[in-house]
Amino acid sequence: MQEKWNRWYQKHQKYVKWASIGVAIVLLIVIITMIFNNKGKLLKDEQGHYYRELKQGNRTIHVPVFEDKKLNEEVQKFQKNILQNSKVEQLEYELKPVGDLTQVIWIKKENKKEEKDTWIYHQKEKHAMTLKEVFKNWNQNTEEQVITFLNLEWNRMIRTLTPPLPNDHQVHKEAKKAITENNWYFQNKKDNYQLYFEIVKEGKNYEVGIPFYLLKNQINWSKIGIEKNEEAWFQSYMKDRKAVAFTFDDGPNPNTTPTLITEFSKRGMNATFFMLGRNVEKYPEVVKMVDQNGFEIGSHTYQHRNLKRISNEEQSYEINQTKQVMQSAIGKNPTSIRPPYGNYNDVTLSYIDTPIILWNVDTWDWKYRDANAIYQNSIDKIEDGSIVLFHDIYYASIDAAVRMADELYMRGYLLLNVQELARAKHVTLTPKTRYYHIP
């Protein structure tokens, strides 16, 4: 029997070969047709947007349909990749139109796990957008700021999640991947103005956001068609959060103040600096750095003298000379004043035209000079509306302030400057009036 088969095969070998090639071609045509020509059913989603439903075996693929030809071409490329990936069991989508952007959130299900990819298309410029394009100046520092804040927000979030919680409290690697793969989108709705990143952690997807208010000066809003609205963004930022103001006296110091500015800026945090006029005069570049990074600058008088114990003329000099050197350094007057030791009298009031900002939490950092002691002494005394006193001239104070700021953020606080804290509490700061806290 085997010999008969061999003789028959040798006699008809070329026909068998061509028949096999023909069958292969037919199968290839069928596969290509399924991939490229299976347009599926044209349906409408709940928002009235058209989409196609493609079925392939036991899996269902849903892809949106757009009027924009180029946009549809891009969607079809994604569709092709999905159809060729047998691991994807199901594909759904969400549309989030914002400004001039069409934002597609792809939801892929593989092995009972859900994974999200985002894709952003500029309707007017007719191309896919990258994160670098929406920022005015994307560089290594910008990326570090974004990753640092996302890690901080992640740690705040996991304290609010229902167990089981992720074991790893760091998302630096995942945040960097989300940035590299452009896995982000804008949310521009009432009470929720954020730039979200899709973070995949231990096989689960999490949306971790950066409030628009923190990005207000970093993103080219007009380019993406979003109208800048700082007040609405600020109220959204404050929603359901407590707030506190960290204040720093006796600076600026060229060795310590820049470190604090860098660390707080990376975290999207703010503070108020009550500067001595003599140091402003000595280190104008540091003052400019503080101001240009959006921090508030107040007066701590010129030489740190006890205003109750000096003459009227000396009081006038302490206050007005500080104004003059600040004008010279940054072209602005101090927003408020903190008299040294909190001491002043009626004569002082005749020379000032700003609010008087005192404090209700003293870290005693000048006494302890130890970051852990400063932290332990102060962290649990802070409450909503507190004004906290530090000095930015000590290395230990900087370390403690950053550590305390991180912990407070994870407890649900925002770190603001005094002006922002008053705004958050709907309080108008009145000249010549003293404030220990802003409840």
C-alpha positions in Angstrom: 0.0 0.0 0.0 2.8 2.3 0.9 4.6 1.6 -2.4 1.4 2.3 -4.4 1.1 5.7 -2.6 4.7 6.5 -3.3 4.4 5.7 -7.0 1.2 7.8 -7.3 2.8 10.7 -5.4 5.9 10.7 -7.7 3.7 10.6 -10.8 1.4 13.4 -9.6 3.9 15.3 -7.4 3.8 18.6 -9.4 0.0 18.6 -9.2 0.0 18.0 -5.5 2.5 20.9 -5.1 0.3 23.3 -7.1 -2.8 22.2 -5.3 -1.1 22.9 -1.9 0.0 26.3 -3.1 -3.6 27.0 -4.3 -5.1 26.0 -0.9 -2.5 28.2 0.9 -3.3 31.2 -1.3 -7.0 30.7 -0.7 -6.4 30.6 3.1 -4.2 33.7 2.9 -6.9 35.5 1.0 -9.5 34.6 3.6 -7.2 35.8 6.4 -6.4 39.0 4.7 -10.1 39.6 3.9 -10.9 39.0 7.6 -8.3 41.5 8.7 -8.7 44.2 6.2 -12.2 43.9 4.7 -14.2 42.8 7.7 -16.0 46.1 8.3 -18.4 44.5 10.7 -21.8 46.0 11.8 -22.1 49.8 11.9 -23.8 50.7 15.2 -24.2 53.6 17.5 -23.0 53.8 21.1 -24.8 55.4 24.1 -23.5 58.9 23.2 -24.7 58.5 19.6 -21.3 58.0 18.2 -20.9 55.4 15.3 -18.7 52.4 15.8 -18.1 49.1 14.1 -18.5 45.7 15.8 -16.2 43.1 14.4 -16.5 39.4 15.4 -13.7 37.0 15.0 -14.3 33.6 16.5 -15.3 34.1 20.2 -14.0 37.6 20.5 -15.6 40.9 19.8 -13.8 44.1 18.6 -15.5 47.5 18.9 -13.8 50.4 17.1 -15.1 54.0 16.7 -15.8 55.5 13.3 -15.0 59.2 12.6 -15.7 61.7 9.8 -12.0 62.5 9.6 -10.4 60.3 7.0 -6.9 60.4 8.5 -8.3 59.7 11.9 -10.1 56.6 10.6 -6.9 55.4 8.9 -5.1 55.6 12.2 -8.0 53.7 14.0 -7.9 51.0 11.3 -4.1 50.5 11.8 -4.8 49.9 15.5 -7.7 47.6 14.6 -5.4 45.6 12.3 -2.8 45.1 15.1 -5.6 44.0 17.5 -7.0 41.5 15.0 -3.5 40.0 14.4 -3.0 39.7 18.2 -4.8 36.5 19.2 -4.2 37.2 22.9 -6.7 40.1 22.9 -10.1 38.5 23.8 -12.1 41.7 23.6 -11.6 45.4 22.7 -13.8 48.3 23.8 -13.2 52.0 23.8 -14.1 55.3 25.5 -14.2 58.7 23.7 -13.1 61.8 25.6 -13.2 64.8 23.3 -11.5 67.8 24.9 -10.8 71.1 23.2 -9.2 70.3 19.8 -8.3 66.8 20.9 -10.0 63.5 20.1 -9.0 61.1 22.9 -9.6 57.4 22.5 -9.1 55.2 25.6 -8.7 51.6 24.3 -9.7 48.9 26.8 -8.1 45.5 26.0 -9.0 42.3 27.8 -6.3 39.6 27.8 -6.5 36.4 30.0 -9.2 38.0 32.1 -7.0 41.0 32.7 -7.9 44.5 31.6 -5.3 46.9 30.1 -5.9 50.4 28.8 -4.1 52.3 26.1 -4.7 55.9 25.2 -4.4 57.6 21.9 -4.7 61.4 21.4 -5.4 63.0 18.0 -5.3 66.7 17.2 -8.4 67.5 15.1 -7.0 70.7 13.5 -3.4 69.7 13.0 -4.4 66.2 11.8 -1.8 64.1 13.7 -1.4 62.1 16.9 -0.2 64.2 19.9 2.7 63.4 22.2 3.0 64.6 25.7 6.1 66.7 24.8 4.0 68.7 22.3 1.4 69.9 24.9 4.0 71.2 27.3 5.7 74.5 26.6 9.1 73.2 27.5 9.4 69.5 28.0 12.8 68.5 29.4 14.4 66.2 31.9 13.4 68.5 34.8 9.8 68.5 33.6 9.7 64.7 33.4 11.2 64.5 36.9 8.5 66.8 38.2 5.7 64.8 36.6 7.1 61.5 37.8 7.7 62.8 41.4 4.1 64.2 41.6 2.6 61.0 40.2 4.5 59.0 42.8 3.3 61.3 45.6 -0.3 61.1 44.4 -0.1 57.3 44.1 0.9 57.1 47.7 -2.0 59.3 48.7 -4.4 57.2 46.6 -3.4 53.8 48.0 -4.3 55.0 51.5 -7.9 55.5 50.2 -8.1 52.1 48.4 -10.0 49.1 49.7 -7.6 46.2 50.5 -5.9 44.2 49.1 -3.5 47.1 48.4 -0.5 47.0 46.0 2.6 46.0 47.8 4.9 48.4 46.0 4.5 52.1 47.0 6.7 53.4 44.2 5.5 54.1 40.6 8.6 55.8 39.2 9.1 53.0 36.7 5.4 52.7 35.8 5.1 56.5 35.4 8.1 56.7 33.2 6.6 54.0 31.0 3.3 55.8 30.8 5.1 58.9 29.6 7.2 57.0 27.1 4.2 55.2 25.6 2.0 58.3 25.7 -0.5 56.6 27.9 -2.2 59.8 29.1 -5.3 62.0 28.5 -6.9 65.2 29.6 -10.1 65.4 31.7 -11.8 68.8 31.4 -15.1 68.6 33.2 -16.7 70.5 36.0 -14.9 69.6 39.3 -12.4 67.4 37.5 -9.7 69.2 35.6 -6.7 66.8 35.4 -4.0 65.4 33.2 -4.4 61.6 33.8 -1.8 58.9 33.3 -2.7 55.2 33.0 -0.5 53.5 35.5 -0.3 49.7 35.3 0.7 48.3 38.7 0.8 44.6 39.6 -1.5 43.7 36.7 -4.1 46.4 37.4 -4.8 49.8 35.8 -4.9 52.9 37.9 -5.7 56.5 36.8 -3.3 58.9 38.5 -3.9 62.6 37.8 -2.1 65.9 38.0 -4.5 68.9 38.5 -4.6 71.5 35.8 -4.0 74.2 38.5 -0.5 72.8 39.0 0.2 72.8 35.3 -1.4 76.2 34.5 1.9 77.8 33.4 3.5 74.7 31.9 1.1 73.6 29.2 0.3 75.4 25.9 -3.5 75.4 26.5 -4.3 77.4 23.4 -2.5 74.8 21.2 -4.8 72.1 22.5 -8.0 74.2 22.5 -8.6 74.3 26.3 -9.5 77.7 27.7 -7.4 78.6 30.7 -9.6 79.1 33.9 -7.4 79.3 36.9 -10.2 79.9 39.4 -12.2 76.9 38.4 -9.1 74.8 38.3 -8.1 76.0 41.8 -11.5 75.1 43.2 -11.3 71.7 41.6 -7.8 71.2 43.0 -9.1 72.1 46.5 -12.2 69.9 46.3 -12.6 67.6 49.4 -9.0 68.4 50.6 -7.7 70.0 53.7 -5.0 72.7 53.3 -2.1 74.1 55.2 0.5 76.9 54.6 4.2 76.3 55.3 6.1 79.5 56.0 9.9 80.1 56.1 11.6 82.9 57.9 15.0 84.6 57.9 16.1 83.7 54.3 16.9 83.6 51.6 19.9 81.4 51.9 21.8 80.4 48.7 22.7 77.0 50.1 19.3 75.8 51.4 16.5 77.9 49.9 17.1 76.6 46.3 16.9 73.0 47.5 13.5 73.6 49.1 12.2 75.4 46.0 13.3 72.4 43.8 11.8 69.8 46.1 8.5 71.6 46.6 8.2 72.5 42.9 8.6 68.8 41.9 5.7 68.0 44.2 3.4 70.8 43.0 3.6 72.4 46.5 3.8 76.0 47.4 4.9 78.0 50.5 5.5 81.6 51.7 8.9 83.0 52.4 9.3 85.8 54.9 12.6 87.3 53.8 15.0 89.6 55.6 15.7 92.7 53.5 19.5 92.4 54.1 19.4 88.9 52.6 17.3 90.0 49.7 19.9 92.6 49.0 22.7 90.1 49.4 21.2 87.2 47.3 18.9 88.8 44.7 19.3 85.8 42.4 17.8 83.5 45.0 14.9 85.8 45.5 14.3 85.8 41.8 14.3 82.0 41.8 11.7 81.9 44.6 9.5 84.4 42.7 9.8 82.8 39.3 8.8 79.4 40.6 5.5 80.9 41.9 6.2 81.1 45.6 4.9 83.9 47.7 7.4 86.4 49.2 6.6 88.4 52.4 8.6 90.8 54.6 10.4 89.8 57.8 11.8 93.3 58.1 15.3 94.4 57.1 17.6 93.2 60.0 15.3 91.1 62.2 15.0 93.6 65.1 12.3 93.5 67.7 10.0 96.3 66.5 8.7 96.9 70.1 12.1 97.9 71.3 13.3 100.4 68.6 12.4 103.9 67.7 9.7 105.0 65.3 12.3 106.0 62.7 14.1 102.6 63.0 10.7 100.8 62.6 10.1 102.8 59.4 13.5 101.9 58.1 13.1 98.1 58.9 9.8 98.0 57.0 10.3 100.4 54.1 13.9 99.5 53.3 12.8 95.9 52.9 10.1 97.0 50.4 12.8 98.9 48.4 15.2 96.0 48.1 12.4 93.7 47.1 11.3 96.1 44.4 14.9 96.2 43.2 15.2 92.4 43.2 11.9 91.3 41.6 9.9 94.5 41.0 7.3 93.6 43.6 6.3 94.6 47.1 6.0 91.9 49.8 2.5 90.5 50.0 2.4 90.5 53.8 4.7 91.0 56.8 5.8 88.8 59.7 7.3 91.0 62.5 10.3 89.3 64.1 9.3 87.3 67.2 5.7 88.2 66.3 6.2 91.5 68.1 4.8 94.9 67.0 2.9 97.9 68.3 0.6 100.6 67.2 3.4 102.5 65.6 4.2 99.5 63.5 0.7 99.5 62.1 1.1 103.0 60.9 4.0 101.9 58.6 2.5 98.8 57.1 -0.2 98.3 54.5 -0.3 94.5 54.3 -1.8 91.7 56.4 0.3 90.5 59.4 0.9 86.8 59.2 1.9 85.0 62.4 1.6 81.2 63.0 -0.2 78.6 65.1 2.3 75.7 64.7 5.9 76.4 65.6 8.3 73.6 64.6 11.1 75.0 66.9 13.5 74.0 64.1 15.9 76.7 65.2 16.2 75.0 68.5 16.2 71.3 67.5 18.4 71.5 64.3 17.5 67.8 63.8 15.1 66.8 61.0 13.5 63.9 62.9 13.0 66.0 66.1 11.4 68.7 64.1 9.1 66.2 62.3 8.1 64.5 65.6 7.5 67.8 67.4 5.2 69.2 64.7 3.5 66.7 62.4 0.5 65.9 64.6 -0.1 69.5 65.7 -1.0 70.5 62.2 -4.7 70.8 61.2 -6.8 72.2 58.4 -5.9 75.9 58.0 -2.7 75.9 60.0 0.1 78.3 59.4 3.4 76.5 60.2 6.6 78.3 61.1 10.0 77.1 59.8 13.3 78.8 58.9 14.8 78.0 55.5 18.4 78.7 56.7 19.0 75.3 58.2 19.6 72.1 56.3 17.6 70.1 58.9 14.6 72.4 58.4 14.6 71.7 54.7 14.7 67.9 55.2 12.0 68.0 57.9 9.8 70.3 55.8 9.9 68.0 52.7 9.2 64.9 54.8 6.3 66.6 56.6 4.9 67.9 53.3 4.9 64.4 51.8 3.2 62.9 54.9 0.6 65.7 55.0 -0.2 65.3 51.3 -0.8 61.6 51.9 -3.1 62.5 54.8 -5.2 64.6 52.4 -3.7 68.0 52.8 -2.6 70.4 50.1 0.5 72.5 50.7 -0.3 76.1 49.7 1.1 79.6 50.2 -0.7 81.9 52.6 -2.5 83.8 49.9 -3.7 80.5 48.3 -4.8 79.2 51.7 -6.9 82.3 52.3 -8.4 81.9 48.8 -9.2 78.2 49.5 -11.0 79.2 52.7 -12.8 82.1 51.0 -11.1 84.6 53.4 -10.0 88.1 52.3 -6.8 89.0 54.1 -7.1 92.5 55.4 -4.2 95.0 55.8 -3.0 95.6 59.4 -4.9 92.5 60.6 -3.0 89.6 62.2 -3.6 86.0 61.2 -2.4 83.0 63.3 -4.2 80.5 61.1 -6.9 80.5 58.4 -9.7 78.1 59.4 
